[in-house]
Protein backbone atom coordinates (compact mmCIF):
# COMPACT_ATOMS: atom_id res chain seq x y z
CA UNK A 1 0.00 0.00 0.00
CA UNK A 2 1.33 3.40 -0.96
CA UNK A 3 1.88 5.98 1.78
CA UNK A 4 0.73 9.48 0.81
CA UNK A 5 1.53 12.51 2.98
CA UNK A 6 -0.62 15.66 2.79
CA UNK A 7 0.69 18.88 4.34
CA UNK A 8 -1.31 22.07 5.01
CA UNK A 9 -1.31 24.54 7.90
CA UNK A 10 -5.11 24.93 7.72
CA UNK A 11 -6.93 22.11 9.58
CA UNK A 12 -10.06 22.68 7.51
CA UNK A 13 -8.11 21.91 4.31
CA UNK A 14 -6.75 18.68 5.76
CA UNK A 15 -10.25 17.69 6.95
CA UNK A 16 -11.57 18.36 3.46
CA UNK A 17 -8.86 16.17 1.94
CA UNK A 18 -9.71 13.36 4.39
CA UNK A 19 -13.37 13.47 3.40
CA UNK A 20 -12.69 13.86 -0.32
CA UNK A 21 -10.20 10.99 -0.44
CA UNK A 22 -12.01 8.65 1.94
CA UNK A 23 -12.70 6.12 -0.88
CA UNK A 24 -8.92 5.77 -1.37
CA UNK A 25 -8.34 4.24 2.06
CA UNK A 26 -8.16 0.73 0.60
CA UNK A 27 -5.43 1.80 -1.84
CA UNK A 28 -3.46 4.43 0.07
CA UNK A 29 -2.23 4.87 3.59
CA UNK A 30 -2.88 8.59 4.04
CA UNK A 31 -1.15 10.68 6.68
CA UNK A 32 -1.68 14.38 7.36
CA UNK A 33 0.64 17.06 8.75
CA UNK A 34 -0.11 20.65 9.82
CA UNK A 35 3.45 21.94 9.29
CA UNK A 36 6.68 21.26 7.48
CA UNK A 37 8.34 20.15 10.69
CA UNK A 38 5.60 17.60 11.41
CA UNK A 39 5.82 16.35 7.82
CA UNK A 40 9.56 15.72 8.15
CA UNK A 41 9.01 13.87 11.42
CA UNK A 42 6.37 11.62 9.83
CA UNK A 43 8.63 10.88 6.85
CA UNK A 44 11.49 10.13 9.20
CA UNK A 45 9.40 7.60 11.09
CA UNK A 46 8.16 5.75 7.98
CA UNK A 47 8.92 6.12 4.28
CA UNK A 48 6.59 8.26 2.16
CA UNK A 49 5.87 7.45 -1.49
CA UNK A 50 4.28 10.81 -2.37
CA UNK A 51 4.10 14.16 -0.58
CA UNK A 52 1.43 16.73 -1.48
CA UNK A 53 2.21 20.04 0.21
CA UNK A 54 0.59 23.47 0.38
CA UNK A 55 2.84 26.29 -0.80
CA UNK A 56 2.14 29.13 1.64
CA UNK A 57 2.77 27.97 5.21
CA UNK A 58 4.40 29.80 8.17
CA UNK A 59 7.98 29.09 9.27
CA UNK A 60 8.61 26.53 6.50
CA UNK A 61 6.75 27.00 3.21
CA UNK A 62 6.13 24.35 0.58
CA UNK A 63 9.21 25.11 -1.49
CA UNK A 64 11.51 24.81 1.52
CA UNK A 65 9.78 21.65 2.71
CA UNK A 66 10.10 19.96 -0.67
CA UNK A 67 13.75 21.01 -0.82
CA UNK A 68 14.26 19.22 2.50
CA UNK A 69 12.51 16.14 1.09
CA UNK A 70 14.68 16.28 -1.99
CA UNK A 71 17.75 16.17 0.23
CA UNK A 72 16.57 13.76 2.93
CA UNK A 73 14.06 11.57 1.04
CA UNK A 74 14.93 11.85 -2.66
CA UNK A 75 12.86 8.77 -3.57
CA UNK A 76 9.59 10.56 -2.61
CA UNK A 77 7.52 12.05 -5.45
CA UNK A 78 6.93 15.71 -4.63
CA UNK A 79 3.72 17.69 -5.38
CA UNK A 80 2.79 21.29 -4.60
CA UNK A 81 -0.95 21.93 -4.05
CA UNK A 82 -1.77 25.60 -3.70
CA UNK A 83 -4.39 28.14 -4.68
CA UNK A 84 -2.59 31.41 -4.01
CA UNK A 85 0.83 30.99 -5.57
CA UNK A 86 2.17 33.63 -7.90
CA UNK A 87 4.78 33.23 -10.60
CA UNK A 88 7.63 33.81 -8.13
CA UNK A 89 6.40 30.92 -5.97
CA UNK A 90 6.02 28.67 -8.98
CA UNK A 91 9.56 29.42 -10.09
CA UNK A 92 10.88 28.58 -6.61
CA UNK A 93 9.26 25.17 -6.80
CA UNK A 94 10.55 24.24 -10.27
CA UNK A 95 13.84 22.74 -8.99
CA UNK A 96 12.21 20.81 -6.12
CA UNK A 97 8.63 19.90 -7.13
CA UNK A 98 7.80 17.21 -9.63
CA UNK A 99 4.31 18.58 -10.26
CA UNK A 100 2.26 21.66 -9.39
CA UNK A 101 -1.46 21.23 -8.61
CA UNK A 102 -3.85 24.12 -7.99
CA UNK A 103 -6.64 24.52 -5.45
CA UNK A 104 -9.42 23.70 -5.65
CA UNK A 105 -8.35 20.29 -6.94
CA UNK A 106 -11.17 17.79 -7.37
CA UNK A 107 -10.82 14.26 -6.06
CA UNK A 108 -10.61 12.63 -9.48
CA UNK A 109 -7.79 14.91 -10.67
CA UNK A 110 -5.81 14.52 -7.44
CA UNK A 111 -6.35 10.77 -7.43
CA UNK A 112 -5.24 10.50 -11.06
CA UNK A 113 -2.10 12.57 -10.47
CA UNK A 114 -1.03 10.62 -7.37
CA UNK A 115 -1.98 7.23 -8.84
CA UNK A 116 0.01 8.00 -11.97
CA UNK A 117 3.02 9.00 -9.89
CA UNK A 118 2.79 5.75 -7.91
CA UNK A 119 2.42 3.68 -11.07
CA UNK A 120 5.45 5.33 -12.61
CA UNK A 121 7.47 4.59 -9.49
CA UNK A 122 6.64 0.95 -10.12
CA UNK A 123 8.25 1.29 -13.55
CA UNK A 124 11.60 1.69 -11.81
CA UNK A 125 12.17 -1.14 -9.36
CA UNK A 126 15.77 -0.23 -8.63
CA UNK A 127 16.09 1.85 -5.45
CA UNK A 128 19.27 3.50 -6.73
CA UNK A 129 17.46 4.69 -9.86
CA UNK A 130 14.58 6.13 -7.82
CA UNK A 131 16.96 8.08 -5.61
CA UNK A 132 18.97 9.17 -8.62
CA UNK A 133 15.92 10.74 -10.21
CA UNK A 134 14.49 12.03 -6.94
CA UNK A 135 17.61 14.03 -6.11
CA UNK A 136 17.90 15.49 -9.59
CA UNK A 137 17.38 19.25 -9.88
CA UNK A 138 19.09 19.92 -13.20
CA UNK A 139 20.02 18.18 -16.43
CA UNK A 140 23.22 18.72 -18.36
CA UNK A 141 23.20 21.10 -21.31
CA UNK A 142 26.04 21.80 -23.69
CA UNK A 143 27.90 24.99 -22.69
CA UNK A 144 27.42 26.40 -26.18
CA UNK A 145 23.67 25.94 -25.95
CA UNK A 146 23.56 27.42 -22.46
CA UNK A 147 25.45 30.50 -23.58
CA UNK A 148 23.30 30.82 -26.69
CA UNK A 149 20.03 30.83 -24.75
CA UNK A 150 21.32 33.42 -22.31
CA UNK A 151 22.51 35.69 -25.09
CA UNK A 152 19.26 35.31 -27.03
CA UNK A 153 17.02 36.10 -24.08
CA UNK A 154 19.22 39.06 -23.12
CA UNK A 155 18.57 40.64 -26.54
CA UNK A 156 15.50 42.93 -26.18
CA UNK A 157 14.74 42.59 -29.91
CA UNK A 158 14.98 38.81 -30.10
CA UNK A 159 12.13 37.03 -31.88
CA UNK A 160 10.50 34.06 -30.19
CA UNK A 161 11.31 31.73 -33.07
CA UNK A 162 15.02 32.38 -32.53
CA UNK A 163 14.66 31.26 -28.92
CA UNK A 164 12.59 28.23 -29.95
CA UNK A 165 15.28 27.22 -32.45
CA UNK A 166 17.81 27.10 -29.60
CA UNK A 167 15.46 25.33 -27.18
CA UNK A 168 14.69 22.63 -29.71
CA UNK A 169 18.34 21.62 -29.94
CA UNK A 170 18.58 20.81 -26.23
CA UNK A 171 16.70 17.99 -24.52
CA UNK A 172 17.34 19.28 -20.98
CA UNK A 173 15.92 22.71 -21.69
CA UNK A 174 13.01 21.22 -23.59
CA UNK A 175 11.95 18.84 -20.84
CA UNK A 176 12.02 21.46 -18.07
CA UNK A 177 10.07 23.90 -20.23
CA UNK A 178 7.38 21.30 -20.90
CA UNK A 179 7.26 20.39 -17.21
CA UNK A 180 6.39 23.96 -16.27
CA UNK A 181 3.86 24.53 -19.05
CA UNK A 182 2.04 21.27 -18.31
CA UNK A 183 1.74 21.96 -14.58
CA UNK A 184 -1.82 22.68 -13.47
CA UNK A 185 -0.72 26.16 -12.37
CA UNK A 186 -1.61 27.32 -15.87
CA UNK A 187 -4.86 25.34 -16.04
CA UNK A 188 -4.53 24.50 -19.72
CA UNK A 189 -7.34 22.36 -21.14
CA UNK A 190 -4.91 20.16 -23.07
CA UNK A 191 -1.36 18.87 -22.77
CA UNK A 192 1.37 20.74 -24.65
CA UNK A 193 4.05 18.62 -26.29
CA UNK A 194 5.25 21.24 -28.79
CA UNK A 195 8.32 23.24 -27.72
CA UNK A 196 7.30 26.21 -29.87
CA UNK A 197 3.81 26.39 -28.35
CA UNK A 198 5.23 26.01 -24.86
CA UNK A 199 7.76 28.82 -25.32
CA UNK A 200 5.19 31.11 -26.90
CA UNK A 201 2.74 30.46 -24.09
CA UNK A 202 5.29 31.26 -21.38
CA UNK A 203 6.74 34.30 -23.12
CA UNK A 204 10.27 35.67 -23.04
CA UNK A 205 10.07 37.13 -19.54
CA UNK A 206 9.16 33.78 -17.97
CA UNK A 207 11.78 32.01 -20.07
CA UNK A 208 14.32 34.52 -18.80
CA UNK A 209 13.29 33.73 -15.20
CA UNK A 210 13.45 30.01 -15.89
CA UNK A 211 16.97 30.12 -17.32
CA UNK A 212 18.56 32.96 -15.37
CA UNK A 213 16.99 32.71 -11.91
CA UNK A 214 16.78 28.97 -11.37
CA UNK A 215 19.63 27.85 -13.61
CA UNK A 216 18.11 24.43 -14.13
CA UNK A 217 19.98 24.02 -17.38
CA UNK A 218 23.51 24.46 -16.13
CA UNK A 219 26.15 22.37 -17.89
CA UNK A 220 27.72 19.55 -15.85
CA UNK A 221 30.67 20.63 -13.75
CA UNK A 222 34.02 18.85 -14.04
CA UNK A 223 32.60 16.28 -16.42
CA UNK A 224 34.87 13.48 -17.61
CA UNK A 225 36.18 14.08 -21.12
CA UNK A 226 34.48 10.91 -22.36
CA UNK A 227 31.19 12.06 -20.82
CA UNK A 228 31.49 15.48 -22.45
CA UNK A 229 32.11 13.82 -25.81
CA UNK A 230 29.21 11.46 -25.24
CA UNK A 231 26.83 14.31 -24.34
CA UNK A 232 27.82 16.24 -27.44
CA UNK A 233 27.10 13.19 -29.56
CA UNK A 234 23.86 12.53 -27.68
CA UNK A 235 22.59 16.03 -28.43
CA UNK A 236 23.33 15.54 -32.11
CA UNK A 237 21.67 12.13 -32.22
CA UNK A 238 18.61 13.39 -30.35
CA UNK A 239 18.21 16.26 -32.78
CA UNK A 240 18.57 13.98 -35.80
CA UNK A 241 16.05 11.53 -34.31
CA UNK A 242 13.60 14.37 -33.65
CA UNK A 243 13.88 15.71 -37.19
CA UNK A 244 13.49 12.27 -38.76
CA UNK A 245 10.54 11.29 -36.53
CA UNK A 246 8.76 14.54 -37.39
CA UNK A 247 9.18 13.92 -41.13
CA UNK A 248 7.24 10.66 -40.81
CA UNK A 249 3.99 12.56 -40.27
CA UNK A 250 2.04 14.77 -42.68
CA UNK A 251 -0.10 16.18 -39.88
CA UNK A 252 1.64 19.23 -38.39
CA UNK A 253 0.46 18.60 -34.83
CA UNK A 254 1.59 14.98 -34.89
CA UNK A 255 4.90 16.03 -36.44
CA UNK A 256 5.48 18.53 -33.63
CA UNK A 257 4.75 15.92 -30.97
CA UNK A 258 7.00 13.40 -32.69
CA UNK A 259 9.78 16.00 -32.81
CA UNK A 260 9.54 16.56 -29.05
CA UNK A 261 9.35 12.83 -28.36
CA UNK A 262 12.48 12.33 -30.45
CA UNK A 263 14.33 15.07 -28.60
CA UNK A 264 13.47 13.60 -25.21
CA UNK A 265 13.53 9.85 -25.84
CA UNK A 266 17.08 9.47 -24.47
CA UNK A 267 16.70 11.92 -21.57
CA UNK A 268 17.57 9.02 -19.23
CA UNK A 269 21.12 9.18 -20.57
CA UNK A 270 21.31 12.79 -19.38
CA UNK A 271 20.28 11.62 -15.93
CA UNK A 272 22.93 8.91 -15.93
CA UNK A 273 25.62 11.32 -17.14
CA UNK A 274 24.76 13.66 -14.25
CA UNK A 275 24.02 11.21 -11.45
CA UNK A 276 26.07 8.06 -12.18
CA UNK A 277 28.64 8.81 -14.85
CA UNK A 278 30.76 5.88 -13.65
CA UNK A 279 27.98 3.43 -14.53
CA UNK A 280 27.46 5.10 -17.90
CA UNK A 281 31.18 4.91 -18.72
CA UNK A 282 31.25 1.23 -17.72
CA UNK A 283 28.21 0.56 -19.92
CA UNK A 284 29.82 2.41 -22.83
CA UNK A 285 32.97 0.29 -22.50
CA UNK A 286 30.94 -2.92 -22.23
CA UNK A 287 28.95 -1.89 -25.30
CA UNK A 288 32.15 -1.34 -27.30
CA UNK A 289 33.93 -4.46 -26.05
CA UNK A 290 31.06 -6.93 -26.47
CA UNK A 291 29.30 -5.26 -29.37
CA UNK A 292 26.09 -4.74 -27.40
CA UNK A 293 23.51 -1.97 -27.75
CA UNK A 294 24.13 0.53 -24.97
CA UNK A 295 20.77 -0.08 -23.26
CA UNK A 296 21.53 -3.81 -23.05
CA UNK A 297 24.91 -3.10 -21.44
CA UNK A 298 23.20 -0.80 -18.92
CA UNK A 299 20.68 -3.50 -18.01
CA UNK A 300 23.45 -6.06 -17.48
CA UNK A 301 25.29 -3.70 -15.14
CA UNK A 302 22.48 -2.13 -13.10
CA UNK A 303 19.33 -4.06 -13.99
CA UNK A 304 17.73 -1.05 -15.63
CA UNK A 305 18.36 1.07 -18.72
CA UNK A 306 18.19 4.74 -19.56
CA UNK A 307 14.79 4.12 -21.18
CA UNK A 308 13.03 3.36 -17.88
CA UNK A 309 14.97 6.08 -16.06
CA UNK A 310 13.98 8.69 -18.63
CA UNK A 311 10.31 7.64 -18.65
CA UNK A 312 10.17 7.78 -14.87
CA UNK A 313 11.63 11.28 -14.86
CA UNK A 314 9.20 12.53 -17.52
CA UNK A 315 6.33 10.92 -15.63
CA UNK A 316 6.97 12.43 -12.23
CA UNK A 317 7.37 15.77 -13.97
CA UNK A 318 3.85 15.39 -15.35
CA UNK A 319 4.59 15.42 -19.07
CA UNK A 320 2.13 13.99 -21.63
CA UNK A 321 1.91 10.20 -21.91
CA UNK A 322 3.12 9.95 -25.55
CA UNK A 323 6.46 11.40 -24.43
CA UNK A 324 6.72 8.87 -21.60
CA UNK A 325 5.88 6.02 -23.95
CA UNK A 326 8.49 7.06 -26.48
CA UNK A 327 11.13 7.22 -23.75
CA UNK A 328 10.16 3.96 -22.03
CA UNK A 329 9.55 1.74 -25.05
CA UNK A 330 11.61 3.06 -27.95
CA UNK A 331 13.85 -0.06 -27.77
CA UNK A 332 10.93 -2.51 -27.31
CA UNK A 333 7.79 -0.87 -28.72
CA UNK A 334 5.80 -4.12 -28.96
CA UNK A 335 5.66 -4.24 -25.14
CA UNK A 336 3.20 -1.33 -25.15
CA UNK A 337 0.55 -3.28 -27.09
CA UNK A 338 -0.59 -0.23 -29.02
CA UNK A 339 -2.78 -0.54 -32.10
CA UNK A 340 -1.83 2.35 -34.39
CA UNK A 341 1.11 4.31 -35.77
CA UNK A 342 2.18 6.84 -33.14
CA UNK A 343 5.02 8.98 -31.85
CA UNK A 344 6.50 5.84 -30.30
CA UNK A 345 6.59 4.08 -33.67
CA UNK A 346 8.29 7.05 -35.27
CA UNK A 347 10.88 7.40 -32.49
CA UNK A 348 11.59 3.65 -32.45
CA UNK A 349 12.36 3.67 -36.17
CA UNK A 350 14.09 7.06 -36.25
CA UNK A 351 16.40 6.37 -33.32
CA UNK A 352 17.50 3.02 -34.79
CA UNK A 353 18.10 4.53 -38.24
CA UNK A 354 20.05 7.45 -36.76
CA UNK A 355 22.21 5.11 -34.66
CA UNK A 356 22.98 2.90 -37.65
CA UNK A 357 24.11 5.91 -39.69
CA UNK A 358 26.21 7.40 -36.89
CA UNK A 359 27.77 4.17 -35.66
CA UNK A 360 30.91 4.26 -37.81
CA UNK A 361 30.58 0.57 -38.60
CA UNK A 362 29.80 -0.54 -35.04
CA UNK A 363 26.49 -2.06 -36.10
CA UNK A 364 26.39 -4.50 -33.20
CA UNK A 365 26.08 -1.60 -30.79
CA UNK A 366 22.95 -0.27 -32.52
CA UNK A 367 19.38 -0.91 -31.47
CA UNK A 368 17.44 -2.91 -34.06
CA UNK A 369 14.12 -2.09 -35.71
CA UNK A 370 11.36 -4.47 -34.66
CA UNK A 371 10.00 -5.54 -38.06
CA UNK A 372 7.23 -7.68 -36.57
CA UNK A 373 6.05 -4.64 -34.63
CA UNK A 374 5.99 -2.51 -37.79
CA UNK A 375 4.02 -5.28 -39.49
CA UNK A 376 1.46 -5.22 -36.68
CA UNK A 377 1.17 -1.44 -37.06
CA UNK A 378 0.56 -1.83 -40.79
CA UNK A 379 3.58 0.30 -41.71
CA UNK A 380 6.19 -2.32 -42.61
CA UNK A 381 6.04 -1.22 -46.25
CA UNK A 382 7.06 2.34 -45.29
CA UNK A 383 10.47 1.35 -43.91
CA UNK A 384 12.24 1.82 -47.24
CA UNK A 385 10.76 5.33 -47.47
CA UNK A 386 12.00 6.14 -43.95
CA UNK A 387 15.46 4.76 -44.72
CA UNK A 388 15.63 7.16 -47.67
CA UNK A 389 14.58 10.02 -45.38
CA UNK A 390 17.34 9.04 -42.95
CA UNK A 391 19.92 9.03 -45.73
CA UNK A 392 18.74 12.48 -46.82
CA UNK A 393 18.72 13.77 -43.24
CA UNK A 394 22.02 12.30 -42.01
CA UNK A 395 23.85 10.53 -44.79
CA UNK A 396 25.45 7.12 -44.40
CA UNK A 397 27.73 7.15 -41.37
CA UNK A 398 28.96 10.73 -41.44
CA UNK A 399 27.67 11.68 -38.02
CA UNK A 400 29.19 11.68 -34.56
CA UNK A 401 30.15 8.49 -32.86
CA UNK A 402 28.06 7.33 -29.92
Secondary structure by P-SEA (a helix, b strand, c coil): cbbbbbbbccaaaaaaaaaaacccccccbbbbbccaaaaaaaaaaccccbbbbbcccccccaaaaaaaaaaccccbbbbbbbccccaaaaaaacccccccccccccaaaaaaaaaaaaaaaaacccaaaaaaaaacccccccaaaaaaaaaaaacccccaaaaaaaaaacaaaaaaaaaaaaccccccccccccaaaaaaaacaaaaaaaccccccccccccccaaaaaaaaaaaaaaaaaaaaaaaccccaaaaaaaaaaaacccaaaaaaacccaaaaaaaaaaaaaacccaaaaaaaaccccaaaaaaaaaaaacccaaaaaaaaccccccccccccccaaaaaaaaaaaaaaaacccccccbbbbcaaaaaaaccccaaaaaaaaaaaaccccccccc
